[in-house]
Amino acid sequence: MEPERRRSSRVVVQDGGSSALLRGSVPAVVRDISSGGVGLAVDVLLEPGIYALTALFRGLCVATPVRITRCRLRAPGEAGEAPGDGGWLAGGELLWRDEADAVALRRWLLRRDAAPF
């Protein structure tokens, strides 16, 4: 097993994830999120690069650039697969333009740490 490289723990998004858009038109499902990164399920291969991300959660809207660092084809029967998830799994770093937005996400994650969303 590969050692954990993330700087902050990610919270798994329950019930098939949360809806999101990349570049305003590429649908995505948020599978997990932390104050510094995000895991996405998408229907298309994403090349590494910077994308505009807009994601909606209960009580929070995240709109920030994300640096996609990896994208791989989902393995058949891979754990955590949910209806509506795309065939590709992407991960990336959230690039906050405004520290207040990052603080809002950290607070939101703390409130949800004990309860699934």
N, C-alpha and C positions, 0 to 999 in steps of 0.2 A: 504494500500500500504506500502511496506517495505521501510524504509529510505535508501537513497543513501549511500553506504559504500565505493565507489571508491574515491581514493585520487586525481585523475585527470579526467577531462571530456573526454568521449570517442567520437570519430567522427564516425558517421555511414557511412559505405562504401556503396555507391550507386550501382545500376545496377547489383544486384546479388552478390556483394562482389568481393573479390580479391582471386586468387588461392593461395593455400599454401600446404605445406607438413609437416606432423609431423613424426618424426623418419625416414624421408627420403622416406617413402612409403605409409603413410596414408593420402589420399587427404582430404583437408579441404577448406572451404570457409570462409574468414575473413568477419564477419558481422559488427564489429566495432573495433576500436583500439584507444589507448591513449599512452602516453609516458610510462605508467606503466602496461598496461594490454591489453587484447585482448579477443574478443568474436568470437567464431568459430562455424560453422555448419559442422558436420561430419556424416558419415554413420555408425559409430560404437560407442559403449559406450567406453569412455575413463575413465580409473581408475585415481583417483588423483595421481599425481606424476610429475616428470620432464621429458619433452619431448624436442627434438631438433625441432625447428620451422624454416622453411624457407618460407617467403611470398614475393610475387612480387606485387608491386603497380606501378602506372605510375611514373617513375622517381626514384624509391627507391626499394631496395631489403633489407629485414629484415632477418637476420640469427642469432638467439639467442635461448638459452634455454627458455622454458616457464614452469612455475609450474601450471599445471591444477589443479584447486581447486574444480571445480564442473562440472558435466555433467548430463543433464536431457533429457528425451524424449520430443521432440517438441509436443505440444498440437495440435490436428487437427484444421486446419484453423487459426493457430496462426498468429497474425499480423507480417508483414515483411517477410513472407514466399516467397521465390523466386525460380523459377525453378533451379534445380541443387544443391540447399541447401540440406544438409543431414537431416536425421530424428532426430539427436541429437544436442543439443546446449551445448557447453562447454565454460567455462570462465577460464582465468588464468592470472597470473602475469608474465610479461616479466622479465627475469633475465639477465640483461646486463653483458656480459663479458668485454666489452670495453665501457667506458663512451662516447667516440667519436661516437659510433653507436647510443647511446641514444640521444645525442645532434642532430645527423642527423635526427632522427625520429621526435624530437620536432620541429625542423625547418620545416620539411616537413609538419607536422600537422598544423603549423601556416600558411603556404602558402595555405593550402587547407581548412582552417577554414571557409573562406568566400565562397569558390566555391566547389561544390560537386565533388567527383572524382569517 
